[in-house]
Amino acid sequence: MTRKQKRLTMILGGLAVLGVAAGLVLYALSDTITFFHTPSDLTETGVQPGQRIRLGGMVEDGSLKKGPGTVTTFSVTDQIKAVTVSYNGILPDLFREGQGVVTEGKLQPDGTFVADTVLAKHDENYMPRELTESLKEKGVKLGKGAEQ
């Protein structure tokens, strides 16, 4: 082998190793990706039961129910559809009906959503950008502070 061939072999071998490493990293990260959906998106996008997602919307008025211990159920709505959410844990201090919320968890086969994380907006002028954009696309009128 000439020097040029050796050099070319080393470069191609290095690129192949880098390609395999990048592929393995992307494959490992694919399991941790959570996509954002609104209640009406769940049927449109074909979210499968057991798939980990983020569900966002407004906490429906009159839907908050405390269960035994720290179990809480409530409905998340985008003014088009609503999804019942079950959460076992302590809710954020700013969590209340009529406020924006983003939950992370899994959709059950019966259509309920079991959340393991609940994120509430931190003041009256903030709503997550994904939630704001999604609600605007669906024609939902937002309050003055939410349109940032």
C-alpha positions in Angstrom: 0.0 0.0 0.0 1.2 3.5 -0.8 1.1 6.4 1.7 -2.0 7.9 0.0 -3.9 4.6 0.3 -2.9 4.2 3.9 -4.0 7.8 4.7 -7.3 7.3 2.8 -8.0 4.0 4.6 -7.4 5.7 8.0 -9.7 8.6 7.1 -12.5 6.3 5.9 -12.1 4.1 9.0 -12.3 7.1 11.3 -15.4 8.4 9.5 -17.0 5.0 9.8 -16.3 4.9 13.5 -17.8 8.4 13.9 -20.9 7.4 11.9 -21.5 4.3 14.0 -21.0 6.3 17.2 -23.4 9.0 16.1 -26.0 6.4 15.1 -25.8 4.7 18.5 -26.2 8.1 20.3 -29.3 9.0 18.3 -30.8 5.5 18.8 -30.2 5.8 22.6 -31.8 9.3 22.7 -34.9 8.3 20.7 -36.4 6.6 23.7 -36.2 9.8 25.8 -37.9 12.1 23.4 -41.4 13.3 24.5 -43.6 15.1 22.0 -46.1 17.8 22.9 -49.8 17.2 22.2 -53.1 18.9 23.0 -56.2 16.8 23.8 -57.6 17.1 20.2 -54.2 16.1 18.8 -54.3 12.7 20.5 -56.8 11.3 18.1 -55.5 13.2 15.0 -51.9 12.2 15.4 -52.5 8.6 16.4 -50.8 8.5 19.8 -50.5 4.9 20.9 -51.4 3.8 24.4 -48.3 3.5 26.6 -46.4 6.1 24.5 -44.7 8.8 26.6 -45.9 12.3 25.6 -46.5 15.8 27.0 -50.1 16.8 27.2 -50.9 20.5 27.5 -53.9 22.6 27.7 -56.1 24.4 30.3 -57.3 22.7 33.5 -61.1 22.4 33.0 -63.2 24.3 35.5 -65.0 22.0 37.9 -63.0 18.9 37.0 -60.5 18.8 39.9 -61.1 15.9 42.2 -58.9 14.8 45.1 -58.7 11.1 45.7 -57.2 9.0 48.5 -53.7 10.2 49.6 -52.0 12.3 46.9 -54.1 11.0 44.0 -55.7 13.8 42.0 -57.8 13.7 38.8 -58.6 16.6 36.6 -59.4 17.3 32.9 -57.1 19.1 30.5 -58.9 20.8 27.6 -58.0 22.8 24.5 -61.6 24.1 24.3 -62.3 21.4 21.6 -61.7 18.2 23.5 -60.9 17.2 27.0 -58.8 14.4 28.5 -59.0 13.1 32.0 -55.6 13.1 33.8 -54.7 11.1 36.9 -51.7 12.2 38.9 -50.3 10.7 42.1 -48.1 13.3 43.8 -48.1 16.8 45.1 -49.3 19.3 42.7 -47.4 22.6 42.1 -48.6 25.5 44.3 -49.8 27.5 41.3 -51.9 24.6 39.9 -55.6 25.5 39.8 -58.6 25.3 37.5 -58.7 27.5 34.5 -54.9 27.8 34.3 -52.5 26.4 31.7 -50.8 23.2 32.5 -48.3 20.7 30.8 -48.3 17.1 32.0 -45.9 14.4 31.1 -46.9 10.7 31.2 -48.6 8.0 29.2 -51.9 7.6 27.6 -53.9 4.5 28.8 -56.0 2.2 26.5 -59.2 3.6 28.1 -58.3 7.2 27.0 -57.2 8.5 30.4 -53.8 10.0 30.8 -51.6 9.0 33.7 -49.2 11.8 34.5 -45.9 11.5 36.4 -45.1 15.2 36.1 -47.3 18.2 36.3 -46.0 21.7 35.3 -48.1 24.7 36.1 -47.5 28.2 34.7 -45.5 30.4 37.1 -47.5 33.6 36.9 -50.5 35.1 35.1 -48.4 36.4 32.1 -46.9 33.0 31.1 -48.0 30.0 29.1 -45.7 27.5 27.5 -45.0 28.5 23.9 -46.0 25.2 22.4 -49.4 25.4 24.2 -49.9 29.0 23.1 -49.2 28.2 19.5 -51.3 25.0 19.5 -54.3 26.8 21.0 -54.0 29.7 18.5 -53.9 27.2 15.6 -57.2 25.7 16.8 -58.8 29.2 17.1 -59.0 29.4 20.9 -59.0 32.9 22.2 -56.2 33.5 24.7 -56.0 36.1 27.5 -53.9 39.2 27.0 -50.9 37.9 29.0 -50.7 34.6 27.1 -49.9 36.1 23.8 -46.2 36.6 24.2 
